[in-house]
Amino acid sequence: MELHCAAEEGDFVKVQECLAGGVPPDIRDERGRTALMLSKKLAFEIVDVLLEAGADPNARDQNGDTPFLEQYAAGSPVMVDELERAYQENCGEKLKIHRTTI
């Protein structure tokens, strides 16, 4: 999926093009993952544009993982903090963080 690949590669321009072209921000891949779950470590601008487009930061994949868990597992606690900050800024409310034991 083009949006997923762009997010995973950290290609901000391509992410914007996909969203502008009508690709839903929460479209899922074969494992139930969203682009927000796959966004490259420390790609803050991609997180912002996905959340502005309506991506659900609480979405769960087939394993029950959320974007927070994906970023945490990738060794990016800074991105976890960024997801929370960006959500609050873009959505005007505090994010419900779903964390499970890893």
N, C-alpha and C positions, 0 to 999 in steps of 0.2 A: 504494500500500500504506500502510495507516494507520500502522504502526510506523515506516516510513521517513519519512513526512511529519512525524510527531511529532519524530523525532530531528533531522531537517533544520531544523525550525522551533524547536528547543530547548524543546519542550513536555514537561518532565519528567513531569508528572502523566499525560499521555496515553501516554507510553512505559511508565510503570508499569502503567497500565490494560491496555495491549495485552499486556504480558508476563504479568500476572495472569490475563488472559483466555485464555492458552494460545498466544499467537502465539510461534513459535520465535524466539529472539534472532538467529539467523543466516539467517532467511528472506531470499531473494534477490529483487531486482527484475529487470526484463527485461534489464538490463545486467550482472547478476551481483553487484550491490553489496548489502552488508548495511547495517543501520541504523548500525552502528559506523562504517562508512565515510562515512556521510552526516551524522553527528552535528555539530551546529552548533559552529562555532569557539568554544572555551573553555566548552563545556557539560560541565564535569567530572562533574557529578552524573549525567548521562545515560551517560557512559562507564562510570562505576562500576556503575550498575544493569544495563547491558547485559553487562558482564563478569561480574557476580555471577550473572546468569541463564545464563551459559555461552557468550556470544558469543565467537567465535574471532578474536583480534586478528591472526592470521596469514592469515585468509581472503583469497583473491584474487578479483578480479572478472574479467570477460572479457578485460581488457587486462593482467592480471597485477598490478594495483595492489592494495596492502594498505591498511588504515586509516591506517597511518603515512604512506604516500605521498599519500593523499587529504588528510590534514591538513597535510602539508608543502606540497603544491601549493596549498592554500587559504591559505598564509601563516601557519600556526599552529605554529611550532616548540614553543611552550609546550604545546600539546595533544599533540604527539608525546611530549614528556617525561611528560605526564600519563597517556597510554596505557600507557607503560612502567611507571610507578609503580603505577597502578591494577591492572595485570595482575599484577605481582609481589605486591602486597598481597592481591589476591583469589584468586590461584591458587597462591601460595607458591613460585613459581619465576621465574627470569628469562625474559623474553620473547625469543624468537628474532626479531631484527629483520631483515626482508627489505627491503632498499633497492636500488633500481636507479638507474642514471643517468637523470636527468631532462633 
